[in-house]
């Protein structure tokens, strides 16, 4: 894969919510720029596996911030990760904006604190967007930004808001629902029609409309190779964030191991 496909990140996911962990893993798996090398519900399992099984050194560590036992333990976990892997990006995911946890993440050197509901299927793009930030920058998703502004921490005062989804004109809520079920979830037309309570022909029309809308965005054409299926390209476009031209160029020219 050309362009942004130069990004090739090894990711570890730690989340005690098995459903959330499975979804995160699936979204990363669709994004060719990220590879989940290990997933678990407990941080201790990762350290044991890393010690015993010779896991690849991770580039990104996605951790469930709400279930580590509080701010002190979250801070300690981030510190241990950064001591072992100095260049790692630690991404904190959470179900809600806890001020103590946000402060601990910023103080410990995490790269981001995002709400799961804010990120969802855009997580691959969100992680790649962090590669465009300088070493000290801190990323907050929309649901966290207001809470973080109340904390007197230098990294939070200068925190960068995570960009929103790429805007595709013509995507109605129903078309997007059908698109996500077909492109992201891989559901067959028959099941989507049953889920949405409309005919299979209507779903086929929504899917055709989805691809027409996504293909109308031509600025990213050089980022996809011929061996990518329409569904893969559709996923990359459907989950894209509204990144700046400067950030997209940085991703297209990214080399493994590079940190800004």
N, C-alpha and C positions, 0 to 999 in steps of 0.2 A: 504494500500500500504506500502510495507516495504522500508527499505533503505532511499533514498532521499524523500520518501513519508512522512517521519516524519515532514517535513517542511509543515506548514499550515498557510499561511499568509493572513491576511485580507487586502484588497487593495481598495483604493479610486482612481478613475481616474477623473481628471479634464482636459477637452480638448474642446476648442471652435469649433474644426472641428468635426462635427458629424460623418463623415465617418471614420476619424481616431479613434475617441472614440469607435465606434462600432467594429472596427477591433481589437483594443487593448483589449476590453472586451472579444471578442471571443477567442483571443489567451490565455488570462488568464483562461477562462472557460475550455478550453481543458486541461490545465495544472492543475492536481489535487493538486498541492502544493500551488496554489493561488486561492483566492475567492474574486471577486469584490463585495464589500458590498454596494458601492454607486458610481454612475457615473453621471457627470453633465458637462455642458459647462461653468458654472460660479462658482468661488470659494465661493462667498457669499451664494450660494445655499447649499453648504456642511455645512457651519457653522450654517445655519438656521436649516437644517435637524438634525445636531448633537445635537443642543440645544433642539429642539422640539420633535424629534422622538426617541431619545435614541439610536442612532446608536452604533454598536460595535466600540470600540476604534481601529482605523486602525494601522496596522504594517507598511504599505507602502503607500506612497502618491505619485502618478504619476501625474505630473503637466505640462501642456503646457506652456513652458517658454516664447514663443514668443508673447503671447497674454494677458499678465497681465498688460501691460502699461509701460514697461520699467524696467531697472535694479533695481531702487529704490523700486518699488512695488513688484518685484520678491523677493528681499531680505527681505522685510517686511513680505511677505506671508510665506516665509520659517521660519523666526524667530517666527511668531505667532504659526505655526504648531509645532515647536520644543519646544516652551514654554508650549504648551498645552499637547503635547505628547513627553516627553523627549527622548524616545527610538525609535522614528519613523525614518524610512528611507525615505527621500524625494528624488525622482528621477525626474530630469528635462528632459523632452523630447522637442526637437526643430526641426524646419525645416531647420535651418541653424545655423552656428557657429558665434554667436554674442559675441565679446570679452567682452563687458560690462556685458552681461547676464551671461556668463561663470564665470566671476570674482564675480558677485553678488551671484551666486549659491555656489561657493566655500567658499566665505566669510561668507555666511549665515549658512553654515553647511549642505548643501545638500550632499547626498551620491554619486550622479552621474549626469553627463550632457551628454546625448546621442542624436544623430540625429535619427529621426524616420526612415529614409532610411537605417541607419546602423543596426538598431535593428530589425524592422519589426516583423516577427512571432517568433523571438527568445526572445521576451521580458520576458517571464516567466523564462526562464533559466538565462537571464541577471540579473533579480532581485535576483534570488536565488544565483547567483555568488557573489553578493554584501554581502551576509551573511558571506562569507569567508574572507572578508576584515576586518581589524581592525577599531576601531571607527573613527580614523582621516583620513583614506584612502579615496581617491576620485577617482571615475571611469570615464573615458572618452571613448567614442566610437571612432572608427578610424577616422571619418570625423571631429572630434573635437580636437584630440590629438595634431596635428601640431599647430592649432590656440592657444590652451591652453598653449603651450610651450613658447609663446611670453609674457605671463603675469607673472609678478613678484609677485606671491602669493605662500606661502610655500606649501599649499595643492596641487596646480597645478604643482609645481616643482617636487613633489613626486607622481603625479597622476599615477594610474594604467590603462593601456589600457584594454579595454574590450576584452576578448578572442574572437577569430573568431569561425565560425560554425565548428562543428565536421566534420572531413574529412572522407567521405565514398568513397573508391575507386570504380569507375565504374559508378558514377552518372554523366551522360552527361547532358547538359542543358535541352534537350528535356525530358529526363527521370525525371529530377527534376521538370520540369514544370508540367508534368502529375501527379507526386507524390503530389505536393502541391495542385493542383486542387482537387484531389481525397481524400487525407488524411486530408488536412487542411480545404479546402473549402467544402468538402463533396459533390462535384458535381457528378452526375451519369456519367457512361461511355459514354452514348450517347452525352451528352452536352460537355464533354471534347473532344471527337472526333471532334465535330463541331467546338469547339474553336480552336483546334490545326490543323484542316484541314487534318486529317488522319483517317484511318478506326477504327472502334470500336475494331476489333481484335488487331490492333497495340497498342491501349490504354491498353487493357487487358494484353498484353505482357509487356508493360512498368510497369504496376502496379505489376505484378508478379515479375518482375526484381527488382522493388523498395523494396518489402518485402524481397527478397533474400539478397539484399545488406544490408538493415538495420539489418536483423537477423544475418549477418556475424559478427556483433559487439557484442561479447559475454560478455564483461566486465561489462555490466550493467544489466545482466539477473536477479540478485537478487533484483533489484529495482522495479520489476513489479509483481503484484499478478494475480491470476487466473481470478479474476472478471473483469480484464481490457480486452477490446476488442482488436483485432489486429489493428484496426484503432487508438485506444487510444495509444497503445504502439508505433505504427508507428509515431504518432504525436510527442510523447516525444523524440523519437530517431531522427526524421527528423529535429526537432527544437533545438537539443542539441548543446551546445557550447563546445569547446575544453578545458575543465577545467582540471586543474592539478589533479593528484591522491590525493594530500593533500586536495584540495578543495572538491572533491567528497566525501572523507571520512568524512570531516567536515559536509557536508550536510546529509550524511547517519546517522551521530550520533547527528544531531541537535535536540535540545529540544525547544519547544515553549517558547518564551520570552528570549531566549539566544542571546546575542550579543557579538561578539569578540572584 
